[in-house]
């Protein structure tokens, strides 16, 4: 069976991830794997990343539980989906890990 990968646009903070009912039904019926890398990638201390990063994952779990065959969920961490990054990420106190 050939592997088909389809990106799905939506809003992770809405029920069914913001998909219209027809799209959500098609995904529910055939999804086998979800690669989740939608996140707030801000490292600013005062940002409320929990709204996006925690509630978005809860909505994914809710959607997956509504599927006739629960999909495999592959979660990519926030730090690894920010794009091309060189060097090392400093700790909160500004020091580099191990330095």
C-alpha positions in Angstrom: 0.0 0.0 0.0 1.5 3.3 -1.0 2.1 5.9 1.7 0.2 9.1 1.3 1.2 12.2 3.3 -1.2 15.2 3.3 -0.6 18.4 5.2 -3.8 19.6 6.8 -4.3 23.3 7.5 -6.4 24.2 10.5 -6.5 25.8 13.9 -5.2 23.6 16.7 -7.1 25.6 19.3 -10.5 24.7 17.8 -12.5 21.5 17.9 -11.5 19.1 15.2 -8.5 21.3 14.7 -10.6 23.8 12.8 -11.3 21.5 9.9 -14.6 21.7 8.3 -16.9 18.8 9.0 -16.4 17.1 5.6 -12.6 17.3 5.9 -12.7 16.1 9.5 -14.8 13.1 8.5 -12.4 12.2 5.7 -9.4 12.5 8.0 -11.1 10.5 10.8 -11.9 7.7 8.4 -8.4 7.2 7.0 -5.8 8.7 9.2 -3.1 6.3 10.3 -0.3 8.6 11.5 -0.4 12.2 12.8 2.9 14.1 12.8 2.3 17.0 15.2 4.6 19.9 15.1 2.3 22.8 15.5 3.5 24.8 18.5 4.3 28.3 19.8 8.1 28.3 19.4 8.7 31.5 21.3 11.3 31.2 24.0 10.2 34.5 25.6 9.6 33.9 29.3 6.4 35.9 29.6 4.6 34.3 26.6 1.7 32.0 27.4 2.8 29.1 25.3 0.7 26.8 27.3 -2.5 27.8 25.5 -1.1 26.7 22.2 1.2 23.9 23.2 -1.0 22.2 25.9 -4.5 22.9 24.7 -3.5 22.1 21.1 -2.2 18.7 22.2 -5.4 18.1 24.1 -7.5 18.8 21.0 -5.3 16.4 19.1 -5.9 13.7 21.7 -9.7 14.4 21.5 -9.6 14.1 17.7 -7.6 10.9 17.8 -10.0 9.3 20.3 -12.9 10.1 17.9 -11.3 8.1 15.1 -12.5 4.6 14.4 -8.9 3.4 14.3 -6.7 5.6 16.7 -3.8 6.9 14.7 -0.1 6.8 15.8 0.8 10.3 17.0 4.3 11.5 16.4 5.0 14.5 18.5 7.9 16.9 17.5 9.0 19.1 20.4 8.8 22.8 20.2 12.6 23.3 20.2 13.1 21.0 17.3 10.6 22.6 14.9 11.8 26.2 14.9 13.7 25.9 11.7 17.3 26.1 10.9 19.2 27.0 14.1 23.0 27.0 14.5 24.9 27.0 17.7 23.5 26.0 21.1 20.5 27.3 23.0 21.6 29.1 26.1 20.0 28.2 29.5 17.7 30.7 31.2 20.6 32.3 33.0 22.4 32.9 29.7 25.0 30.2 30.2 25.5 27.5 27.6 24.8 23.9 28.8 28.0 22.2 29.8 29.8 25.6 29.8 
